[in-house]
Amino acid sequence: MMSLIQPFLSVLLLVLATPAFSLNIVIAGGTGKVGQKLASSYLLDHDVTILCRNAFLAAAPSRVSGDFGWVGQSFLDRNPHVTLRDYDGGDLLDIVGQDWVGWQEDALKPANVVLNLVGGFTKQREMATERIVRESLKFNPAALQITVSPKEEELKIFSPGMYDAKVARLALCEEMVRENCHNSACLRVEYNDLENTCKHIMDVIIDREGLA
């Protein structure tokens, strides 16, 4: 009798172990602390694609350049639900990835959530935001767009200098998202509070994607 029941028990256990609803989540700038924490601690039941400017260097066993994001091969080994994907970063005159062509269709088209964690407060931030918004509207306008920026008072502490220009740049990036993406959220967080930043992002995902 057990030999007849065993296959059904195996199927039942597989169903129970499978998440009820698995999302496809794209994280631009996901090689930083917030992206790595989200992917490795909060998004274990979902498929995560990290967009980076050079996936080869990002996956290297040890960091070889401070100019590009890095997670390391050991991180990917521990998190098989995470993949790296080259993209152009919005700067078509300074493409450094080896396999960036077609990133929009590969990453954005199947995405439920597109999360913009691109750091820095230079023109690169604007270009990356504009590129992500433009290509998302073309390939997947229904995806939830989330952009994350530091609170203004915190910006003075960890990135002093040219404060007014940086504040204006953050506001411009948020405006791009709000005015063009009907399903969007622009979050202001305390970057140094990693856990609460991740929880804030997850609250939006859970609420908007009906995971509660």
Secondary structure by P-SEA (a helix, b strand, c coil): ccccaaaaaaaaaaaaaccccccbbbbcccccaaaaaaaacccccbbbbbbcccccccccccccccccccccaaaaaacccbbbbbccccccccccccccccccccccccccbbbbccccccaaaaaaaaaaaaaaaacccccbbbbbbccaaaaaaccccaaaaaaaaaaaaaaaaaacccbbbbbbccccaaaaaaaaaaaaaaaaaccc
